Amino acid sequence: MASANVLSFTDQNFEAEVLKSNVPVLVDFTATWCGPCQRLAPIVEKIADEYAGKVKVGKLDIDDAPEMARKYGVRSVPTCIVFEGGAKKGSQLGVAKKEELVKLLGV
């Protein structure tokens, strides 16, 4: 079961939810057909649960939201990008360890 703390980002809500957030945001650029994305999902959910209130965590399906994927140069999935203060702070390509993503978030 997916965590209630993992948000769903789209081309339409990206600016409001991610770029205008007052806390760091971890965006998991993903796709339903992507095997490695499915392996990363529980790690992303664990971060969302453990750091709820301190950071925002969400998924953006590149097939449903191609505009944001293009804008941020996502060419393969999974790709995790951290945004802070409306700007891209860092990124991690491929399946990452929880510690790597937490370090990227700076929490």
N, C-alpha and C positions, 0 to 999 in steps of 0.2 A: 504494500500500500504506500502510495506517495505521501510525503510529508505535507501537512497543511502550511508549513513555513516556506515551501518552495512556490514562488510566484510564477505566473505565466506572462512572459513579455511578448509583445507584438510590435509591428511597425507603428501601430496606432498609439500604444501606451508607453513606448520606449522613452520618449522625452520626459513625460511626467513621472514615471516610475523609476527610471534609471538616472537620467541626466540631471533631474531636479531633486534627487534624493539628498537628504541631509546626513545620510550615513553611507559608508562604502557599499558598493553593489557588486556582487559576483554574478556574472551572466554566463550561463552554460549554453553556448551555441551548440545545438544538438539536432538530431533527425531520428524519426521513428525507426528507420531502416538500418541504423548504425549500431553494430554490435559493440564496439568500444564505448559508445555513448551509454549503452545499457549497463556496462560495467562501471562507468563513472557515476551513474545516477545515485547509488546508495551513499557514496562519499559526499556528493553535493547535498543530499538530504540530511546527512549527519551534521554537516557544517551549518545548514539552515536551522536545525533544531538546537544545536549547542550555542550558536551565536545569535539567536533570535533577539531582536531589540537592539543589537549592536551593529548588525549589518543586514542588508537585504540580499536574498539569494533567489535566483529565478532561472528559468529555462526559456530559450528562444529557439523555436523550431525553424531552421533555415529554409525549409520548404514553404512554411506558412508566412515567414517574414523575411523574404529575400532582400528587401531594401536595406535593413540594418546589417545583415551579413555582408552585403556588398560594401556598404559604407565603412565598415570596420575591417575589411580585408580578410574575412573568414573564408579560407579556401578548402579547409578540411575540418571534419568534426570527429571527436569533440574538440572544441576550443573554448577555453574559459578566459574571459576578460574581466578585469576589475576596473570599475569606474569610481572615481571619487571627485566631488566638486564639479561634476559635469564633464570630466575629461577621462580619457583612458589612462589608467595608472600602470597597468601591466597585463601580461597575458601568459597563458600556459597552453601549449598544444598537446593533444593526446590525453590518454588516461593518466591522471596525476594522483599522487598520494595526498591524503588529507592535509598533512603537514605543509606540503608545497603550496596548496591553495590558501591555507590559513596565513602563511607567511606573505603571500601575494596580497591578501586582504589587509595585512598590517594590524591584526588584532591579537 
